[in-house]
Amino acid sequence: MTLDGMSHSERNEYEAYVIECLQEAGIKDSNPATVLKTLDKDAFRRAIGQMKDDFDFGFKPESITSVAQLAEAIWRASQSR
């Protein structure tokens, strides 16, 4: 268990999910440390739309800075259902 409550396998699973959504939206080179502000805005919006459809979550873009943080936000949303 990590400090945020996610297990390492959960962290890997959710980070892989976010990276997959980004790739499907056209962002090919991302990893858990990728800074979201550096991504193509249109492709990122498409990826976020898919993630929101899949998980019904909301987030403040200014409070989430990396792929890893986005994965954690989605995990937290999935835990609160």
Biopython code that builds the backbone (N, CA, C, O; Angstrom):
import numpy as np
from Bio.PDB.StructureBuilder import StructureBuilder

atoms = [
    (1, "MET", "N", (0.845, -1.180, 0.000)),
    (1, "MET", "CA", (0.000, 0.000, 0.000)),
    (1, "MET", "C", (0.893, 1.247, 0.000)),
    (1, "MET", "O", (1.852, 1.323, 0.767)),
    (2, "THR", "N", (0.586, 2.194, -0.835)),
    (2, "THR", "CA", (1.343, 3.438, -0.855)),
    (2, "THR", "C", (0.702, 4.416, 0.117)),
    (2, "THR", "O", (-0.356, 4.134, 0.679)),
    (3, "LEU", "N", (1.336, 5.556, 0.316)),
    (3, "LEU", "CA", (0.824, 6.536, 1.271)),
    (3, "LEU", "C", (-0.560, 7.048, 0.907)),
    (3, "LEU", "O", (-1.335, 7.408, 1.793)),
    (4, "ASP", "N", (-0.883, 7.087, -0.375)),
    (4, "ASP", "CA", (-2.185, 7.589, -0.799)),
    (4, "ASP", "C", (-3.283, 6.535, -0.718)),
    (4, "ASP", "O", (-4.446, 6.837, -0.986)),
    (5, "GLY", "N", (-2.932, 5.298, -0.351)),
    (5, "GLY", "CA", (-3.925, 4.235, -0.228)),
    (5, "GLY", "C", (-3.966, 3.283, -1.399)),
    (5, "GLY", "O", (-4.564, 2.211, -1.302)),
    (6, "MET", "N", (-3.346, 3.648, -2.497)),
    (6, "MET", "CA", (-3.310, 2.777, -3.672)),
    (6, "MET", "C", (-2.235, 1.716, -3.482)),
    (6, "MET", "O", (-1.151, 1.999, -2.971)),
    (7, "SER", "N", (-2.542, 0.509, -3.893)),
    (7, "SER", "CA", (-1.492, -0.515, -3.917)),
    (7, "SER", "C", (-0.629, -0.269, -5.154)),
    (7, "SER", "O", (-1.030, 0.457, -6.064)),
    (8, "HIS", "N", (0.536, -0.865, -5.180)),
    (8, "HIS", "CA", (1.410, -0.698, -6.348)),
    (8, "HIS", "C", (0.753, -1.252, -7.610)),
    (8, "HIS", "O", (0.901, -0.679, -8.689)),
    (9, "SER", "N", (0.036, -2.350, -7.481)),
    (9, "SER", "CA", (-0.626, -2.916, -8.667)),
    (9, "SER", "C", (-1.758, -2.006, -9.140)),
    (9, "SER", "O", (-1.972, -1.864, -10.344)),
    (10, "GLU", "N", (-2.490, -1.383, -8.198)),
    (10, "GLU", "CA", (-3.542, -0.431, -8.590)),
    (10, "GLU", "C", (-2.919, 0.768, -9.284)),
    (10, "GLU", "O", (-3.420, 1.223, -10.312)),
    (11, "ARG", "N", (-1.824, 1.284, -8.725)),
    (11, "ARG", "CA", (-1.157, 2.435, -9.335)),
    (11, "ARG", "C", (-0.734, 2.083, -10.764)),
    (11, "ARG", "O", (-0.967, 2.858, -11.692)),
    (12, "ASN", "N", (-0.126, 0.939, -10.932)),
    (12, "ASN", "CA", (0.299, 0.519, -12.274)),
    (12, "ASN", "C", (-0.892, 0.384, -13.213)),
    (12, "ASN", "O", (-0.824, 0.800, -14.370)),
    (13, "GLU", "N", (-1.983, -0.197, -12.718)),
    (13, "GLU", "CA", (-3.181, -0.400, -13.538)),
    (13, "GLU", "C", (-3.785, 0.927, -13.988)),
    (13, "GLU", "O", (-4.105, 1.091, -15.165)),
    (14, "TYR", "N", (-3.945, 1.874, -13.067)),
    (14, "TYR", "CA", (-4.572, 3.148, -13.408)),
    (14, "TYR", "C", (-3.650, 4.019, -14.260)),
    (14, "TYR", "O", (-4.122, 4.725, -15.150)),
    (15, "GLU", "N", (-2.355, 3.978, -14.001)),
    (15, "GLU", "CA", (-1.426, 4.725, -14.843)),
    (15, "GLU", "C", (-1.431, 4.159, -16.262)),
    (15, "GLU", "O", (-1.402, 4.918, -17.231)),
    (16, "ALA", "N", (-1.467, 2.835, -16.390)),
    (16, "ALA", "CA", (-1.525, 2.212, -17.720)),
    (16, "ALA", "C", (-2.812, 2.602, -18.439)),
    (16, "ALA", "O", (-2.803, 2.836, -19.647)),
    (17, "TYR", "N", (-3.919, 2.673, -17.700)),
    (17, "TYR", "CA", (-5.197, 3.079, -18.285)),
    (17, "TYR", "C", (-5.104, 4.506, -18.838)),
    (17, "TYR", "O", (-5.509, 4.762, -19.972)),
    (18, "VAL", "N", (-4.568, 5.434, -18.032)),
    (18, "VAL", "CA", (-4.450, 6.828, -18.475)),
    (18, "VAL", "C", (-3.557, 6.906, -19.712)),
    (18, "VAL", "O", (-3.894, 7.589, -20.679)),
    (19, "ILE", "N", (-2.438, 6.220, -19.688)),
    (19, "ILE", "CA", (-1.519, 6.232, -20.826)),
    (19, "ILE", "C", (-2.197, 5.653, -22.067)),
    (19, "ILE", "O", (-2.020, 6.172, -23.169)),
    (20, "GLU", "N", (-2.961, 4.595, -21.896)),
    (20, "GLU", "CA", (-3.690, 4.006, -23.030)),
    (20, "GLU", "C", (-4.695, 5.001, -23.618)),
    (20, "GLU", "O", (-4.786, 5.139, -24.838)),
    (21, "CYS", "N", (-5.443, 5.690, -22.764)),
    (21, "CYS", "CA", (-6.401, 6.697, -23.250)),
    (21, "CYS", "C", (-5.677, 7.817, -23.992)),
    (21, "CYS", "O", (-6.149, 8.281, -25.029)),
    (22, "LEU", "N", (-4.541, 8.248, -23.469)),
    (22, "LEU", "CA", (-3.763, 9.284, -24.136)),
    (22, "LEU", "C", (-3.282, 8.794, -25.501)),
    (22, "LEU", "O", (-3.326, 9.540, -26.479)),
    (23, "GLN", "N", (-2.829, 7.558, -25.569)),
    (23, "GLN", "CA", (-2.364, 7.004, -26.841)),
    (23, "GLN", "C", (-3.498, 6.912, -27.846)),
    (23, "GLN", "O", (-3.314, 7.229, -29.021)),
    (24, "GLU", "N", (-4.665, 6.483, -27.398)),
    (24, "GLU", "CA", (-5.817, 6.394, -28.300)),
    (24, "GLU", "C", (-6.233, 7.763, -28.819)),
    (24, "GLU", "O", (-6.792, 7.875, -29.911)),
    (25, "ALA", "N", (-5.960, 8.810, -28.031)),
    (25, "ALA", "CA", (-6.292, 10.172, -28.446)),
    (25, "ALA", "C", (-5.200, 10.791, -29.321)),
    (25, "ALA", "O", (-5.358, 11.906, -29.817)),
    (26, "GLY", "N", (-4.094, 10.066, -29.508)),
    (26, "GLY", "CA", (-3.041, 10.554, -30.384)),
    (26, "GLY", "C", (-1.769, 11.007, -29.689)),
    (26, "GLY", "O", (-0.844, 11.484, -30.345)),
    (27, "ILE", "N", (-1.710, 10.866, -28.379)),
    (27, "ILE", "CA", (-0.508, 11.241, -27.626)),
    (27, "ILE", "C", (0.306, 9.971, -27.413)),
    (27, "ILE", "O", (-0.055, 9.128, -26.592)),
    (28, "LYS", "N", (1.391, 9.838, -28.142)),
    (28, "LYS", "CA", (2.118, 8.562, -28.175)),
    (28, "LYS", "C", (3.159, 8.406, -27.076)),
    (28, "LYS", "O", (3.308, 7.309, -26.538)),
    (29, "ASP", "N", (3.866, 9.436, -26.731)),
    (29, "ASP", "CA", (4.986, 9.310, -25.794)),
    (29, "ASP", "C", (4.636, 9.881, -24.430)),
    (29, "ASP", "O", (4.997, 11.015, -24.116)),
    (30, "SER", "N", (3.940, 9.105, -23.627)),
    (30, "SER", "CA", (3.631, 9.550, -22.269)),
    (30, "SER", "C", (4.021, 8.455, -21.292)),
    (30, "SER", "O", (4.117, 7.281, -21.648)),
    (31, "ASN", "N", (4.241, 8.863, -20.066)),
    (31, "ASN", "CA", (4.582, 7.948, -18.984)),
    (31, "ASN", "C", (4.051, 8.561, -17.692)),
    (31, "ASN", "O", (3.531, 9.676, -17.734)),
    (32, "PRO", "N", (4.155, 7.889, -16.552)),
    (32, "PRO", "CA", (3.580, 8.432, -15.319)),
    (32, "PRO", "C", (4.087, 9.825, -14.941)),
    (32, "PRO", "O", (3.373, 10.580, -14.281)),
    (33, "ALA", "N", (5.307, 10.171, -15.349)),
    (33, "ALA", "CA", (5.867, 11.478, -15.000)),
    (33, "ALA", "C", (5.533, 12.572, -16.014)),
    (33, "ALA", "O", (5.909, 13.727, -15.810)),
    (34, "THR", "N", (4.849, 12.241, -17.082)),
    (34, "THR", "CA", (4.518, 13.225, -18.111)),
    (34, "THR", "C", (3.704, 14.364, -17.513)),
    (34, "THR", "O", (2.711, 14.138, -16.821)),
    (35, "VAL", "N", (4.138, 15.592, -17.790)),
    (35, "VAL", "CA", (3.445, 16.789, -17.320)),
    (35, "VAL", "C", (2.286, 17.069, -18.272)),
    (35, "VAL", "O", (2.478, 17.201, -19.481)),
    (36, "LEU", "N", (1.087, 17.159, -17.714)),
    (36, "LEU", "CA", (-0.112, 17.292, -18.545)),
    (36, "LEU", "C", (-0.127, 18.568, -19.372)),
    (36, "LEU", "O", (-0.639, 18.564, -20.492)),
    (37, "LYS", "N", (0.423, 19.663, -18.846)),
    (37, "LYS", "CA", (0.422, 20.931, -19.576)),
    (37, "LYS", "C", (1.232, 20.868, -20.867)),
    (37, "LYS", "O", (1.067, 21.720, -21.740)),
    (38, "THR", "N", (2.100, 19.874, -20.996)),
    (38, "THR", "CA", (2.937, 19.771, -22.197)),
    (38, "THR", "C", (2.241, 19.019, -23.329)),
    (38, "THR", "O", (2.761, 18.962, -24.444)),
    (39, "LEU", "N", (1.079, 18.447, -23.055)),
    (39, "LEU", "CA", (0.384, 17.618, -24.042)),
    (39, "LEU", "C", (-0.447, 18.462, -24.998)),
    (39, "LEU", "O", (-0.871, 19.566, -24.657)),
    (40, "ASP", "N", (-0.675, 17.944, -26.180)),
    (40, "ASP", "CA", (-1.553, 18.582, -27.153)),
    (40, "ASP", "C", (-2.939, 18.759, -26.527)),
    (40, "ASP", "O", (-3.550, 17.789, -26.077)),
    (41, "LYS", "N", (-3.423, 19.984, -26.500)),
    (41, "LYS", "CA", (-4.681, 20.286, -25.797)),
    (41, "LYS", "C", (-5.887, 19.541, -26.368)),
    (41, "LYS", "O", (-6.701, 19.013, -25.611)),
    (42, "ASP", "N", (-6.006, 19.495, -27.682)),
    (42, "ASP", "CA", (-7.154, 18.812, -28.286)),
    (42, "ASP", "C", (-7.126, 17.315, -28.005)),
    (42, "ASP", "O", (-8.149, 16.725, -27.655)),
    (43, "ALA", "N", (-5.971, 16.708, -28.157)),
    (43, "ALA", "CA", (-5.850, 15.276, -27.883)),
    (43, "ALA", "C", (-6.111, 14.999, -26.405)),
    (43, "ALA", "O", (-6.760, 14.011, -26.062)),
    (44, "PHE", "N", (-5.609, 15.863, -25.533)),
    (44, "PHE", "CA", (-5.824, 15.682, -24.098)),
    (44, "PHE", "C", (-7.312, 15.779, -23.765)),
    (44, "PHE", "O", (-7.820, 14.995, -22.963)),
    (45, "ARG", "N", (-8.010, 16.733, -24.373)),
    (45, "ARG", "CA", (-9.466, 16.853, -24.150)),
    (45, "ARG", "C", (-10.194, 15.586, -24.583)),
    (45, "ARG", "O", (-11.105, 15.131, -23.892)),
    (46, "ARG", "N", (-9.805, 15.015, -25.713)),
    (46, "ARG", "CA", (-10.417, 13.760, -26.164)),
    (46, "ARG", "C", (-10.157, 12.640, -25.158)),
    (46, "ARG", "O", (-11.063, 11.875, -24.829)),
    (47, "ALA", "N", (-8.938, 12.547, -24.679)),
    (47, "ALA", "CA", (-8.594, 11.501, -23.707)),
    (47, "ALA", "C", (-9.374, 11.690, -22.411)),
    (47, "ALA", "O", (-9.888, 10.721, -21.851)),
    (48, "ILE", "N", (-9.466, 12.917, -21.933)),
    (48, "ILE", "CA", (-10.215, 13.189, -20.697)),
    (48, "ILE", "C", (-11.686, 12.857, -20.897)),
    (48, "ILE", "O", (-12.323, 12.311, -19.996)),
    (49, "GLY", "N", (-12.233, 13.177, -22.060)),
    (49, "GLY", "CA", (-13.625, 12.833, -22.341)),
    (49, "GLY", "C", (-13.863, 11.339, -22.224)),
    (49, "GLY", "O", (-14.864, 10.909, -21.650)),
    (50, "GLN", "N", (-12.945, 10.547, -22.766)),
    (50, "GLN", "CA", (-13.063, 9.088, -22.668)),
    (50, "GLN", "C", (-12.976, 8.634, -21.211)),
    (50, "GLN", "O", (-13.754, 7.787, -20.773)),
    (51, "MET", "N", (-12.032, 9.198, -20.468)),
    (51, "MET", "CA", (-11.866, 8.818, -19.061)),
    (51, "MET", "C", (-13.103, 9.175, -18.248)),
    (51, "MET", "O", (-13.532, 8.408, -17.386)),
    (52, "LYS", "N", (-13.672, 10.346, -18.528)),
    (52, "LYS", "CA", (-14.882, 10.757, -17.806)),
    (52, "LYS", "C", (-16.056, 9.853, -18.158)),
    (52, "LYS", "O", (-16.879, 9.545, -17.296)),
    (53, "ASP", "N", (-16.143, 9.426, -19.409)),
    (53, "ASP", "CA", (-17.196, 8.477, -19.795)),
    (53, "ASP", "C", (-17.029, 7.152, -19.063)),
    (53, "ASP", "O", (-18.009, 6.544, -18.633)),
    (54, "ASP", "N", (-15.792, 6.713, -18.924)),
    (54, "ASP", "CA", (-15.513, 5.426, -18.281)),
    (54, "ASP", "C", (-15.679, 5.467, -16.768)),
    (54, "ASP", "O", (-16.144, 4.496, -16.171)),
    (55, "PHE", "N", (-15.306, 6.578, -16.142)),
    (55, "PHE", "CA", (-15.260, 6.620, -14.679)),
    (55, "PHE", "C", (-16.146, 7.674, -14.039)),
    (55, "PHE", "O", (-16.277, 7.672, -12.815)),
    (56, "ASP", "N", (-16.757, 8.565, -14.788)),
    (56, "ASP", "CA", (-17.623, 9.598, -14.234)),
    (56, "ASP", "C", (-16.932, 10.325, -13.080)),
    (56, "ASP", "O", (-17.369, 10.248, -11.932)),
    (57, "PHE", "N", (-15.858, 11.025, -13.401)),
    (57, "PHE", "CA", (-15.122, 11.762, -12.387)),
    (57, "PHE", "C", (-14.911, 13.183, -12.868)),
    (57, "PHE", "O", (-15.024, 13.473, -14.059)),
    (58, "GLY", "N", (-14.608, 14.054, -11.941)),
    (58, "GLY", "CA", (-14.284, 15.424, -12.271)),
    (58, "GLY", "C", (-12.955, 15.783, -11.632)),
    (58, "GLY", "O", (-12.565, 15.188, -10.628)),
    (59, "PHE", "N", (-12.273, 16.735, -12.198)),
    (59, "PHE", "CA", (-11.021, 17.186, -11.606)),
    (59, "PHE", "C", (-10.739, 18.599, -12.072)),
    (59, "PHE", "O", (-11.243, 19.043, -13.104)),
    (60, "LYS", "N", (-9.930, 19.297, -11.299)),
    (60, "LYS", "CA", (-9.509, 20.639, -11.661)),
    (60, "LYS", "C", (-8.160, 20.514, -12.365)),
    (60, "LYS", "O", (-7.172, 20.122, -11.744)),
    (61, "PRO", "N", (-8.112, 20.840, -13.641)),
    (61, "PRO", "CA", (-6.856, 20.664, -14.379)),
    (61, "PRO", "C", (-5.656, 21.335, -13.712)),
    (61, "PRO", "O", (-4.536, 20.832, -13.801)),
    (62, "GLU", "N", (-5.880, 22.452, -13.054)),
    (62, "GLU", "CA", (-4.764, 23.148, -12.418)),
    (62, "GLU", "C", (-4.235, 22.411, -11.183)),
    (62, "GLU", "O", (-3.123, 22.684, -10.730)),
    (63, "SER", "N", (-5.016, 21.489, -10.642)),
    (63, "SER", "CA", (-4.565, 20.760, -9.455)),
    (63, "SER", "C", (-3.921, 19.419, -9.800)),
    (63, "SER", "O", (-3.324, 18.782, -8.933)),
    (64, "ILE", "N", (-4.033, 18.990, -11.038)),
    (64, "ILE", "CA", (-3.461, 17.720, -11.490)),
    (64, "ILE", "C", (-2.353, 18.062, -12.482)),
    (64, "ILE", "O", (-2.616, 18.680, -13.514)),
    (65, "THR", "N", (-1.124, 17.667, -12.179)),
    (65, "THR", "CA", (-0.017, 18.084, -13.036)),
    (65, "THR", "C", (0.631, 16.966, -13.836)),
    (65, "THR", "O", (1.351, 17.239, -14.796)),
    (66, "SER", "N", (0.391, 15.706, -13.461)),
    (66, "SER", "CA", (1.074, 14.611, -14.158)),
    (66, "SER", "C", (0.124, 13.451, -14.438)),
    (66, "SER", "O", (-0.976, 13.380, -13.889)),
    (67, "VAL", "N", (0.564, 12.562, -15.290)),
    (67, "VAL", "CA", (-0.199, 11.349, -15.581)),
    (67, "VAL", "C", (-0.432, 10.572, -14.289)),
    (67, "VAL", "O", (-1.534, 10.071, -14.063)),
    (68, "ALA", "N", (0.583, 10.464, -13.443)),
    (68, "ALA", "CA", (0.449, 9.721, -12.182)),
    (68, "ALA", "C", (-0.622, 10.342, -11.289)),
    (68, "ALA", "O", (-1.408, 9.616, -10.679)),
    (69, "GLN", "N", (-0.668, 11.673, -11.202)),
    (69, "GLN", "CA", (-1.687, 12.333, -10.383)),
    (69, "GLN", "C", (-3.077, 12.148, -10.975)),
    (69, "GLN", "O", (-4.046, 11.985, -10.233)),
    (70, "LEU", "N", (-3.188, 12.172, -12.288)),
    (70, "LEU", "CA", (-4.475, 11.936, -12.931)),
    (70, "LEU", "C", (-4.944, 10.512, -12.655)),
    (70, "LEU", "O", (-6.122, 10.289, -12.375)),
    (71, "ALA", "N", (-4.035, 9.555, -12.730)),
    (71, "ALA", "CA", (-4.380, 8.161, -12.418)),
    (71, "ALA", "C", (-4.882, 8.043, -10.981)),
    (71, "ALA", "O", (-5.845, 7.324, -10.712)),
    (72, "GLU", "N", (-4.232, 8.747, -10.066)),
    (72, "GLU", "CA", (-4.663, 8.717, -8.665)),
    (72, "GLU", "C", (-6.049, 9.337, -8.500)),
    (72, "GLU", "O", (-6.866, 8.822, -7.736)),
    (73, "ALA", "N", (-6.327, 10.436, -9.206)),
    (73, "ALA", "CA", (-7.643, 11.077, -9.119)),
    (73, "ALA", "C", (-8.738, 10.138, -9.623)),
    (73, "ALA", "O", (-9.821, 10.076, -9.040)),
    (74, "ILE", "N", (-8.463, 9.417, -10.693)),
    (74, "ILE", "CA", (-9.441, 8.460, -11.220)),
    (74, "ILE", "C", (-9.630, 7.315, -10.233)),
    (74, "ILE", "O", (-10.754, 6.870, -10.004)),
    (75, "TRP", "N", (-8.535, 6.839, -9.650)),
    (75, "TRP", "CA", (-8.628, 5.774, -8.639)),
    (75, "TRP", "C", (-9.488, 6.231, -7.462)),
    (75, "TRP", "O", (-10.363, 5.496, -7.003)),
    (76, "ARG", "N", (-9.234, 7.456, -6.974)),
    (76, "ARG", "CA", (-10.023, 7.981, -5.841)),
    (76, "ARG", "C", (-11.508, 8.048, -6.200)),
    (76, "ARG", "O", (-12.360, 7.701, -5.382)),
    (77, "ALA", "N", (-11.814, 8.488, -7.406)),
    (77, "ALA", "CA", (-13.213, 8.554, -7.847)),
    (77, "ALA", "C", (-13.826, 7.163, -7.886)),
    (77, "ALA", "O", (-14.985, 6.980, -7.515)),
    (78, "SER", "N", (-13.060, 6.192, -8.328)),
    (78, "SER", "CA", (-13.594, 4.825, -8.398)),
    (78, "SER", "C", (-13.816, 4.244, -7.009)),
    (78, "SER", "O", (-14.684, 3.388, -6.832)),
    (79, "GLN", "N", (-13.056, 4.689, -6.029)),
    (79, "GLN", "CA", (-13.196, 4.195, -4.660)),
    (79, "GLN", "C", (-14.391, 4.820, -3.946)),
    (79, "GLN", "O", (-14.918, 4.245, -2.993)),
    (80, "SER", "N", (-14.814, 5.989, -4.402)),
    (80, "SER", "CA", (-15.907, 6.696, -3.725)),
    (80, "SER", "C", (-17.283, 6.284, -4.217)),
    (80, "SER", "O", (-18.291, 6.771, -3.705)),
    (81, "ARG", "N", (-17.343, 5.398, -5.198)),
    (81, "ARG", "CA", (-18.643, 4.946, -5.709)),
    (81, "ARG", "C", (-19.226, 3.897, -4.821)),
    (81, "ARG", "O", (-20.317, 3.396, -5.091)),
]
sb = StructureBuilder()
sb.init_structure("model")
sb.init_model(0)
sb.init_chain("A")
sb.init_seg("    ")
for serial, (resi, resn, name, xyz) in enumerate(atoms, 1):
    if name == "N":
        sb.init_residue(resn, " ", resi, " ")
    sb.init_atom(name, np.array(xyz, "f"), 0.0, 1.0, " ", f" {name:<3s}", serial, name[0])
structure = sb.get_structure()
